[in-house]
Amino acid sequence: MCAGLLLLGLGGCGSNDEAPADTAATVAGVDADNDGVRDDVETYIDQTYSSGTDGPTRDALRQYARAVQAAMLDAGDQSRSVTHAESRFRAIECLMARRPVDFPTVFSDLRARILNTDARSKAYLQADGQVTATQIALLPADQWPAACVTP
């Protein structure tokens, strides 16, 4: 399942756990509460960052997961792909503001969970391919906390 992830430069899946069959069947997976974050990803976030002080991290991770999920689902639409890419950049900035020391590990582990099937990796790459001609600038570091949004 992780072959597509290696193409993205993740260096591994972050976990040997396979997605349950009901969530791995489609790019969309299961999102029972319709919050834009797949249930398996939400469970991972909640279990991994369960401390009371991890609330801002959980929010940032959900923001990124929501943006990637939308990008994968709209991968065939260039306009939406650009919008979702901007949302992903803002979510990454938010996460960098919340986890400046261990951002690379936290980010890589989450992205591996999100892109846990070949179909999801392909949809992610397709969405990225839609924005190759678009330049999306990162905000200055002092503005990264402002990139955090709550649903």
C-alpha positions in Angstrom: 0.0 0.0 0.0 2.9 2.4 0.6 4.5 2.3 -2.8 2.8 5.5 -3.9 3.9 7.2 -0.7 7.6 6.6 -1.6 7.1 8.6 -4.8 6.1 11.6 -2.6 9.4 11.5 -0.7 7.9 10.4 2.5 10.5 7.7 3.0 7.9 5.3 4.6 4.4 4.9 5.7 4.9 6.1 9.3 3.0 3.0 10.5 2.6 -0.6 9.5 -1.1 -0.5 10.2 -3.3 -1.0 7.1 -6.5 0.9 6.7 -9.6 -1.1 7.5 -11.2 -2.5 4.3 -14.2 -0.1 4.5 -12.0 3.0 4.5 -9.5 1.7 2.0 -12.1 1.0 -0.7 -12.4 4.5 -2.0 -10.4 7.8 -2.0 -13.2 9.3 0.1 -13.2 6.6 2.8 -15.6 7.0 5.6 -16.4 10.3 7.2 -19.4 9.5 9.4 -19.6 13.0 11.0 -19.2 14.8 7.7 -16.5 17.1 9.0 -14.2 16.6 6.0 -11.7 14.4 7.8 -11.9 10.6 7.3 -12.7 8.7 10.4 -9.5 6.7 10.4 -7.4 9.8 10.2 -9.5 11.5 12.9 -9.0 8.5 15.1 -5.2 8.6 14.5 -5.1 12.3 15.4 -7.1 11.8 18.5 -5.2 8.8 19.8 -1.7 10.2 18.9 -2.4 13.7 20.3 -4.7 12.9 23.2 -3.1 15.2 25.8 -5.2 18.1 26.9 -2.4 20.4 25.8 -2.5 18.9 22.3 -5.7 20.6 21.3 -4.1 23.2 19.0 -2.0 20.4 17.4 -5.2 18.3 16.8 -6.9 21.4 15.2 -3.9 22.0 12.9 -3.7 18.4 11.9 -7.5 18.3 11.1 -7.1 21.5 9.1 -4.4 19.8 7.0 -6.3 16.5 6.7 -9.5 18.4 5.6 -7.6 20.3 2.9 -5.9 17.2 1.6 -9.2 15.2 1.6 -10.9 18.0 -0.4 -7.9 18.2 -2.8 -8.1 14.4 -3.4 -11.8 14.5 -4.0 -11.6 17.4 -6.5 -8.3 16.3 -8.1 -9.8 16.5 -11.6 -10.8 20.2 -11.3 -8.0 22.6 -11.8 -9.7 25.6 -10.2 -10.6 23.7 -7.1 -7.2 22.1 -7.0 -5.6 25.5 -6.8 -8.0 26.6 -4.0 -7.2 23.4 -2.1 -3.5 23.8 -2.6 -3.7 27.2 -1.0 -5.7 25.7 1.9 -3.0 23.0 2.3 -0.3 25.6 2.4 -2.1 27.6 5.1 -2.7 24.3 7.1 1.0 23.5 6.8 1.9 27.0 8.1 -0.5 26.5 11.0 1.1 23.2 11.9 4.6 24.7 11.6 3.5 27.5 14.0 2.0 24.9 16.5 4.9 22.3 16.2 8.0 24.2 15.2 10.4 21.7 16.7 9.0 18.4 15.4 7.0 19.6 12.5 8.7 17.3 9.9 7.9 14.2 11.8 4.3 15.2 12.8 3.6 16.2 9.2 5.1 13.2 7.6 3.3 10.8 9.9 -0.1 12.4 9.2 0.4 12.6 5.5 1.3 8.9 5.4 -2.0 8.1 7.2 -3.9 10.2 4.8 -2.3 8.8 1.7 -2.5 5.2 2.8 -3.6 3.7 -0.4 -2.4 3.8 -4.0 -5.7 5.4 -5.1 -5.3 8.2 -2.5 -1.7 8.8 -3.5 -2.6 9.0 -7.1 -5.4 11.4 -6.4 -3.0 13.6 -4.3 -0.5 13.6 -7.2 -3.3 14.4 -9.7 -4.4 17.4 -7.6 -0.8 18.6 -7.3 -0.4 18.3 -11.1 -3.3 20.7 -11.5 -1.4 23.5 -9.8 2.1 23.1 -11.3 1.7 26.4 -13.2 0.5 28.2 -10.1 2.8 29.8 -7.5 1.5 29.8 -3.9 3.7 31.7 -1.6 4.3 30.8 2.0 3.4 33.5 4.5 6.2 35.0 6.6 6.8 32.9 9.7 5.4 35.6 12.0 2.1 35.2 10.2 1.8 31.4 10.5 -0.4 31.4 13.6 -2.9 33.5 11.6 -3.2 30.6 9.1 -4.9 28.5 11.7 -8.6 28.2 11.1 -11.3 26.2 13.0 -14.2 24.7 11.1 
